[in-house]
Amino acid sequence: MSIHKRWSNYTRQNASSEPDTNGVYEIGDIETGAILYIGEGNIRTGLLAHSPDGGKKKHVSIFGTSIVGLYGYRFEITTSKDKAKQRQKELLKDFKTTYGSLPRFNQKQEKSAAPVFI
């Protein structure tokens, strides 16, 4: 089960306007609905840490790979950091049960540091 909200365009301006409170967020491809990453923590801080290019380029380098697409995000607010971590675990488990693996960039995160959009 994913977060049940509409995708917001993933730009610095939009991410900067989100609440900086505990929660979970998904980053994905708006055109296909594919979830690429599920994160947790302070929503605004987490979204900005991935540094979207703001739509200035058609080709965006994400996590060391070149991908073409229109990126989006959606989020849920939680009451605490522990609740955010718990909710992220639930979302990742549901995703893996449905698709047989974690979202593409959660797989890479297990092997390296936090993902970064360039």
Long-range contacts (C-beta under 8 A, 24 or more apart in sequence): 1-90, 1-91, 1-94, 2-26, 2-35, 2-91, 2-94, 2-95, 3-74, 3-75, 3-76, 3-91, 5-74, 5-75, 5-76, 6-74, 7-33, 7-72, 7-73, 7-74, 8-72, 8-73, 8-74, 9-55, 9-70, 9-71, 9-72, 10-47, 10-52, 10-71, 10-72, 10-73, 11-52, 11-54, 11-55, 12-48, 12-51, 12-52, 12-54, 13-54, 14-73, 15-44, 15-47, 15-48, 15-52, 15-73, 16-44, 16-48, 18-43, 18-44, 18-47, 18-75, 19-43, 19-44, 19-77, 20-44, 20-45, 21-77, 22-77, 22-78, 22-79, 22-80, 22-81, 22-83, 22-84, 23-75, 23-76, 23-77, 23-78, 23-84, 23-87, 24-75, 24-76, 24-78, 24-84, 24-87, 24-88, 24-91, 25-73, 25-74, 25-75, 25-76, 26-73, 26-74, 26-75, 26-91, 27-71, 27-72, 27-73, 27-105, 28-71, 28-72, 28-73, 28-74, 29-69, 29-70, 29-71, 29-72, 30-69, 30-70, 30-71, 30-72, 31-69, 31-70, 32-69, 35-95, 35-103, 36-62, 36-71, 36-103, 36-104, 36-105, 37-103, 37-104, 37-105, 37-106, 37-109, 37-115, 38-88, 38-91, 38-92, 38-95, 38-103, 38-106, 39-88, 40-81, 40-84, 40-85, 40-87, 40-88, 41-81, 41-84, 43-75, 43-77, 47-73, 47-75, 49-114, 49-116, 50-115, 50-116, 50-117, 51-116, 51-117, 51-118, 52-117, 53-117, 53-118, 60-117, 60-118, 61-117, 61-118, 62-105, 62-115, 62-117, 62-118, 63-105, 63-108, 63-115, 63-116, 63-117, 64-108
